[in-house]
Amino acid sequence: MKLKVTEVLDLTWKFYRRYVYSWEINIGFITAFIAFVLRAIASGSLMPLALTGLVNSLESSASGGSLSIRESGIMNSILMILAATIIYTATEWLFKPFWNTITKAIVNIKNDVIMEINGSRNSRNVNDMVGRLASDVDFVMWNIGGMYTTFTPNILTAAVSLATIFQLNPMIGAMAVAATPFSLLIMEPYIKGVEEARQVERGSYSEVIHLINEYFKGNAEPEQIKEALNKWYKGMTKQIFYDRTYWSSSFAYSYVVPLLLTIFGIHEVEKGKLPVGNLVGIVYAGLNVYSPLINALWGLCVLAQNMVPMRRIMQLSENNKEVATASMP
C-alpha cells in the first residue's frame, strides 16, 4: 500500500521540476541546507556534549579528581557553548538568498502560467482562475519554503542528537532509535484528512475572490458570496480539527519518550553503569530528538496542504493544451 506521504513528495517533485527548478533557485536551497547542518551540529551535538563534560568535570572535582582535568573539561564545555552561539548567529544570513529565491519563484511561476494560458483565456471559465494565480501560487511556494525550513533543520537535529545519545550510551541510543517510527502513526492520518479539507477550502477561496469581484461589477448577489464563505469556513474548521489532533498527539509523544529514556538512564546511574554527566547529556539530546522529529514531520504535513493547489496550478497548463488541440483545424 502506497503511503500518502510518498504521493505528496512525488507530486511536489513534479511541481518543482516543472515550475521552480533553476540553478539560481537551487543555490538558495543549498545555502540554507549548509546553515541547517551547522545548526544541527550545534544543538544536537555541541550543547549536550558541553553539558556532559561540564557535569562530569564538576563531579570529578567533588570526588577528589585532578584540578587540571576539571579546568580543562570546564573550558572545553564553555568553548563548545560559545561555538554553538557563533554558529546560530552567523548562519542566519545564509537564509537571505533562500527566501529571495522563494519570492523569485513566485514571480517566475505566475509569469509562466500566464504565458501558458495566453491566447486561450477568453474560452475559459474564470470562476476560480483569479484564485489560482493570485492565491494558489503564493500558497504553494510559501508552504514549500516553510516545509524546507521546518523539515530540514529538525530532521538533521534529530539525527545528530540520536548519534550523540549513541555516543553517550549505545543501549539507550538503540532504544531512542526504536521509538522514532511511532511518529509516522501521527503523521499519516493527518495527511490523508487534510487533502480533503484543503480541496474544499481552496476551491471556495477562489470562488469568493471571483464573486466579490463580480459583486462590485454588479454581476453577483450577496447570498452567493455568503454561500461561498460558508463553504470556505467548513473547509477551514476541518483543517483546524486535523491540526489540533496532530499537535496534541505529537506533544504527548515528544515528551513521554524522553521521559522513559530518562527513567531507564536513572537506573543505569544507580547501578554505576552511567556517569551523571552522560545522563544529563542524554536527557538534553533526547529532548532534541522527538520534538524536532515531530516538527520535521509537520513540515511534510504542511507540504500535504499543497497537493490541492499544486494540482489546480498544473491543471491550468493541461487545460491549455486541451484548448489548443481542440482549436486546431
N, C-alpha and C positions, 0 to 999 in steps of 0.2 A: 504494500500500500504506500502510495507516494505521500510524503509529509507535505503539509500545507506550506511550511517554511521553504521547502525546495521549490515549490511553484512561485513563491514570492521572489526568491533570489533569481530564478530563471527569467521571469518577466522583467525584473529590474535590470538585469544584464542586457537583455534585448533592447530595452528603452535607452540605456546608457550608450550602447554601441550605435544606435540609430540616430540619437539626437545630441548626445553630450560629448562623446569621445573626441578628444584632440590632445595634442601634446601639451598645449598651454594649460588645459584644464587638468590633465593627468599630473603635471608638475605640482599644482596646488594640492592635490590629494597626497602626493609623495612627501611634500614638506610637512604636512600635518601628521603623516604617519611617523616621520622621524621624531617629531615632538612627542607623540604618544608613546613611542618606545622608551625615550629618555624618562618620561614621567612614570611609566610603569616600573622602570628600574628604581626610580627614586622612592615611590610609595610602596612597591611590592617587595623590595629587597633592602635598600639602604636604611629605611626607617625601622623595620623590625630587627634587622641585624644591629643597628645602633642601640636600640633598647636592650637587646640581648647582651651585647658587650658591656653596656653601662651597668646593668643589674648584676651580671656575673663578676664584674670588676669590683663593685662595691661589696658584694657578698664575700669575695675572696679576701678583701681587705679586712672585713669584720671578723673573719675566721683566722686572721694572722698571716695572710699571704704577703707576697713581696710588694713593697710600696711602688717600685718602679713599674712592675707589671700592671698594678692598679692604675697608675697615672697614664701609662701607655694606652690601656683599654678605654679609659675615660676620654682621652684626647682623640682616639680613633672614632669613638662614638660621636663626639662633637663635630668632627670633620665630616662624617657621613651625613649628619643632620644639616650642616652648612651646605654640603654638596646638593642635597635634595632641595634646599631653599633656592640655590642658584639655578638649578635645572628648571624648576617651576617658573621662576621669574623670567629667565631668558627665553624659554621656549614659547612663551605667549605670542611673541612676534612672528613665529612660524605659522600661526593660524591666519595672519593677514592675507597672504596670497591664496590660501584655501577659500576663504569667504569671498574674496574677489572673483575667483573662478566660478563660484556658485551663482553670483549675480550675472556674470558674463554668460553663463549657460542659459539663464532665464531669457536674456536678450536674444541669444542665438536661436533657441528653440522657437520663440514667438516669431522671429523673422522667417525661420524655415517653414513653420506651419502655414504662415500667411502666404508664402510663395507657393506652397503646395496646393492651396485651395484657390489661388488666384485664377480667375478665368471661369471658375465653375460656381462661384459664391452665389450668383443670382438664382441658381437652381436648387439651392439648399434651404432646409428649414432652419431658421436662425434661432429657434426657441432656446437652445442652450449653447450655441456656438460662442456667444459672448462669454459665457461662463468658462468654457473650455480654454479660451485664450486669456481672459482676464484673471481667472482664478486658478484653474487646474494646473497650469504650467508652474505658477508660483508655488502652489501647494506641493507639487511633486518635488521640485528642486530644493525647497527649504527642508522638506522631510528627508530627502537624500542627504543633505548636509547635516541635518540633525541626527540621522541614523549613524553616519560615519563618525561624527564627533561624540556619539554616545557608545556605539558598539566597540569601535577600535580601541580606545584607551582603557575601557573597562575590561574587555576580554584579555588584553595584554597584562593589565594589572593583576587580574585573577590568575593568569598562567604563571607570572613571575612569583606571585605570593604562594602558589602551590609548590613551586620549586623551592622556595625559601623554607616552607614547612618541612619538606623532604630533607632539606639540608640540616634542619634542627632536630628532626626525629623522623626517620623513614616510616615507622609504623603508623604514626599519626598522619603522616603525609599520604600514605596509602588509603587511610580512612577518609581523608579530605577529598581525594580524587574520586573515591567510590560514591560520594554523596552528590557529586556535580550533575549526573544525568537526571536527577529528580526535578531539576529546574525546567526541563523540557515538558514535564507534565503540567506546568503552569502556563507555558508559552503557547503550546499548540492549540488548546481550546480557544484562547484569545484570538489568534489569527483567523481561525475558522469563523468566529462570530463577528469579528469586526468588518470583514469584507461585505457582509450583507448590510450592516449598519451604514457603512460608507456609500454603498450603492444608492440607498435612499437619500442620504444627506447631500451627496454631490449633485445628483440629478435635480433635486428640489432647489438646491442653492442656485444652480444655473437658471432654473425656471423663474425664481424670484427676481434675479437680476434682469432677465428679459422682460418680465411682466411690469416691473417698476418702470423700466424704460418706456414700455408701451403705454403705461398709465399716463405718464406725463405727455405723451403724444395724443392722448385721448382714445387709445385703442384697446384699453383693458379696464376691468372693473375692480374695485377694492376687494370684492369677495374672492376673485381669482387669486389675488395676492395673499389674502388670508388663508386660503386653502393650501397654497404652495408653502407658506410659512409653517403651517401646521404639520405638513409632511416633513419639512426640514427639522422641526422640533422632535418629531418621533424618531427620526434617524439619529439625532444627537443624544437623546435620552438612552437609546440602546448603546451608543458609543460610551457614554458615561458609565453605564452599568458594567460593561466589559472592562473598562479602565479600573474601576474600583475593585472588581473581582480579582484582576491581575495583581494589583498592588497590595491588597490585603493578604493574599496568599504568599506573595513574594516577601513581604516583611517578616511573616512568620517563619518562612524557610531560611531567610538570610540571617536570622538571629538564633534560631533553635539549633542549627547545625554547628556553628561556632561554640555554642554553649555545651553541646555534647562533647565536642573535641576538648574543650577546657576541662570538663569533669574527668575525662579519661587522662588528660595531662596531669591533673592534680594527683590522681592515683599513682602515676609514674613518678612524680616528685616525691611522694610519701614513701615509695619503695626505694628511693635513692637512684632511680634509673634515668632521671631527667633533671638537669640543673634548673634552678628557679628562673634564671635569666632566659633560658631556652623556652620555658613555658610562657614567659611574658612575650617573647618574640612570636611564638606560635599563636597566642591569643590575638596579637595585633595583626599578624599576617592572615589569620583566619577571618577576621572582620574585613580584610581586603580581598577575600575570595568570593564569598557568596553574595554580598551586597553589590559589588561590582559586576558579578556574573549576571545577577538579575537586571541590573541597569543595562548591561550589554545586550541581553535578550530583549529588553524593552526597545532598543534600537531597531531590532528586527520587527518588533510589533508595530513600531511607527512606520516602518517600511511597508508593512502589510496594508496600512491605510492608503498606500499609494496605488494599490492594484486597480481600483476602480478608475481614478483619474488618469493613470497611465494608459489604460485601455481606451478611455474616452479620447485622449490626445492622439494615440496611434490610429484610432478608427477614422479620424479626420483624413489621414493620408490614404487609408484603404478605401474610404468612400469616394475620395477624389479620383482614385484610379478607376473605380466603377463608373463614375460620371463621365470621365474622359473616354472610356471604352464605349459606353452607350451612345456618345455623341459622334463617334466615328462613322463616316458614310459606309 
